[in-house]
Amino acid sequence: MSLFWRIFGLNAVVLGFATALLLWAPVTVSVPVLLTEAVILVGGLGVMLVANGALLRWGLSPLDRLTKLMTTVDLLRPGQRLPVSGGGEVPELIRTFNAMLDRLEHERATSTARVLLAQEAERRRIAQELHDEVGQSMTAILLVLGRAADDADQPLRDELQQAQEITRESLDEVRRLVRRLRPGVLDDLGLISALSSLTHDFATHTGLRVVRRFDADLPTLDPETELVLYRVAQESLTNAARHADAERVEVALAPADGAVTLTIADDGRGIEAACEGAGIRGMRERALLIGATLDITSAPGAGTRIRLTAPVPRKQP
């Protein structure tokens, strides 16, 4: 039955019931209308309106659920669907909406993958240029300054040594930027070594206490999954340093049933669930890239826990 005929039928039931009452009930209307007759008519009208509203609410409730989902759906949290029930046009509308969400989530995941892969390629290119061009040039400058300082007299020697120290600090900063752009240790030594280096640098630069709990018996992960885990840990630590006012951060990596779980927990002030910024949304996009799930639990004054569960790619036979 179509939506039009459902609404028409509901109203016909109410009006037919009211007509039957007028035909067979011992009620008459005088001119002018008496007070008791007016009370009966107004009461009957109220009953009809309530019954009609209740029936329409029942008939249109699937549309209410559909409207609520439309206003709250988030493509970064896939899998939100409405159950299809009943018959007529409303179930068909719900099926069409669910199919539209399937297409949008697939297109969002595809476009996000292209963007993130292009971003990582650009990071790799910039890191390579910084390492090869800027790094080598600054190293050459350090050598020249060192030789000049050895041959110079006071006070020029002190000035050259000061310039040498500034150049050395700048070179260290360039190397740190290169590691943030593209962690070479991730490609060379693997995920655990990369996370260990990341947390060590984080603790050194921020002064926060970092507790590492890395399981040694991790399954073999592909480079894409390792990169996503590393980037999520990097962004989580950055958020903890900038916004959490924390004193302690725990980073854990452990295998699960057919998956690997990365957990970053701090003892900071917590975040509002409705106030997710660009950093958290970026982590959700990266999780979608490998089919992982990202769960964030936080409460004001109780810290924040970020858990990424990444599936382990199956070995090809």
Salt bridges, closest charged atoms under 4 A:
ASP64 OD2 - ARG57 NH1 2.80
ASP74 OD2 - ARG77 NH1 2.74
ASP74 OD2 - ARG281 NH1 3.71
GLU92 OE1 - ARG95 NH2 3.09
ASP102 OD1 - ARG81 NH2 2.41
GLU105 OE1 - ARG81 NH2 3.00
GLU120 OE1 - ARG182 NH1 3.73
GLU120 OE2 - ARG231 NE 3.13
GLU120 OE2 - ARG286 NH1 3.30
GLU122 OE2 - ARG125 NH2 2.35
GLU129 OE2 - ARG125 NH1 2.89
ASP132 OD1 - HIS131 ND1 3.04
GLU165 OE1 - ARG168 NH1 2.97
ASP172 OD1 - ARG175 NH1 4.00
GLU173 OE2 - ARG176 NH2 2.49
ASP187 OD1 - ARG182 NH2 3.11
ASP201 OD2 - ARG179 NE 3.48
ASP201 OD1 - HIS200 ND1 3.80
ASP245 OD2 - ARG269 NH1 3.31
GLU250 OE2 - ARG213 NE 2.96
GLU250 OE1 - ARG248 NH2 3.57
GLU276 OE2 - ARG77 NH2 2.77
GLU276 OE2 - ARG284 NH2 2.91
GLU285 OE2 - ARG108 NH2 2.79
